Amino acid sequence: MENKLDKNIDHLINKVIKQTELETPTNNFTVNLMSKIESLQTSKAIVFKPLISKAVWFVIGLIVVSLFAYSFYSPELSKNNILNYDSIKLPTINLPKINISTTATNSIVLIGVILLIQGALLKFYFNKRINV
């Protein structure tokens, strides 16, 4: 029963395919399509704009440097002994000493350098790919 049904479906599909005509595009299809693609505006969705501008970073850096300079050169602060670092008691932590061989140290440093280079190259690659 199923075999006969499959044959009928195959026969119907073949009949429909033979009856349909082959559609062909117009002569200027490619030219029309390319002109429509060129007329579309390129999307500028991937434009890097930092959250904090360079001017704001400059102002923040200027404030930090000025506060640092003021704390060292202000006569009022030195009279009050606010910057008396001898009176500050920091807790001491005794960590166990770990001996790492020079080969392991060199390997870790080399892997770090390779990762930095790879990151820079990938950034260059993707920036070039976005700009194209």
HELIX and SHEET records of a PDB file:
HELIX    1   1 GLU A    2  GLN A   19  1                                  18    
HELIX    2   2 PHE A   29  SER A   39  1                                  11    
HELIX    3   3 LYS A   54  TYR A   73  1                                  20    
HELIX    4   4 PRO A   75  LYS A   79  1                                   5    
HELIX    5   5 TYR A   85  SER A   87  5                                   3    
HELIX    6   6 THR A  102  ASN A  131  1                                  30    
END                                                                             
